[in-house]
């Protein structure tokens, strides 16, 4: 059914992501959910990352999400994160010297694509992504 994505080029989709790090082990997971403009579920995902920082876990969630959506033919993505630092860093286009590999990769992909924006949202608006991230622990 690739004909389902006929109009996906000009459709905005909303990507909500979240990372979670277990306090005891330091193990991180990430998860997210993508919805269309009407709020219909497109895809949900989650992944176990191993040991990494909460910041990196958040960025991994965004990277996973945009790659999954690009793969499905979506090109216009509104990335919603409750992490202000992540939102600021990805909006700021001066990142080439970042020591964080996942950040550089995400940045490179976003630079090559024009159809995206990042919105910082309050934590309590991000509960679904939050739950998906934590699912990988179970």
ChimeraX attribute file (.defattr): number of C-alpha atoms within 10 A of each C-alpha:
attribute: neighborCount
match mode: 1-to-1
recipient: residues
	/A:1	4
	/A:2	7
	/A:3	6
	/A:4	9
	/A:5	12
	/A:6	11
	/A:7	10
	/A:8	17
	/A:9	13
	/A:10	11
	/A:11	16
	/A:12	17
	/A:13	24
	/A:14	25
	/A:15	26
	/A:16	27
	/A:17	34
	/A:18	32
	/A:19	31
	/A:20	27
	/A:21	23
	/A:22	13
	/A:23	8
	/A:24	6
	/A:25	9
	/A:26	14
	/A:27	18
	/A:28	25
	/A:29	28
	/A:30	32
	/A:31	30
	/A:32	28
	/A:33	23
	/A:34	26
	/A:35	18
	/A:36	16
	/A:37	11
	/A:38	8
	/A:39	10
	/A:40	11
	/A:41	13
	/A:42	14
	/A:43	15
	/A:44	18
	/A:45	19
	/A:46	23
	/A:47	21
	/A:48	18
	/A:49	18
	/A:50	13
	/A:51	15
	/A:52	14
	/A:53	15
	/A:54	20
	/A:55	17
	/A:56	20
	/A:57	28
	/A:58	26
	/A:59	28
	/A:60	24
	/A:61	27
	/A:62	27
	/A:63	19
	/A:64	18
	/A:65	25
	/A:66	24
	/A:67	14
	/A:68	16
	/A:69	19
	/A:70	14
	/A:71	10
	/A:72	15
	/A:73	16
	/A:74	21
	/A:75	20
	/A:76	21
	/A:77	24
	/A:78	19
	/A:79	21
	/A:80	23
	/A:81	28
	/A:82	20
	/A:83	20
	/A:84	12
	/A:85	12
	/A:86	19
	/A:87	19
	/A:88	13
	/A:89	13
	/A:90	19
	/A:91	15
	/A:92	10
	/A:93	12
	/A:94	10
	/A:95	15
	/A:96	12
	/A:97	7
	/A:98	11
	/A:99	9
	/A:100	13
	/A:101	10
	/A:102	16
	/A:103	22
	/A:104	17
	/A:105	15
	/A:106	18
	/A:107	23
	/A:108	14
	/A:109	13
	/A:110	18
	/A:111	13
	/A:112	8
	/A:113	12
	/A:114	11
	/A:115	16
	/A:116	16
	/A:117	15
	/A:118	17
	/A:119	18
	/A:120	15
	/A:121	16
	/A:122	13
	/A:123	12
	/A:124	9
	/A:125	13
	/A:126	18
	/A:127	14
	/A:128	16
	/A:129	25
	/A:130	22
	/A:131	17
	/A:132	23
	/A:133	28
	/A:134	21
	/A:135	17
	/A:136	17
	/A:137	15
	/A:138	4
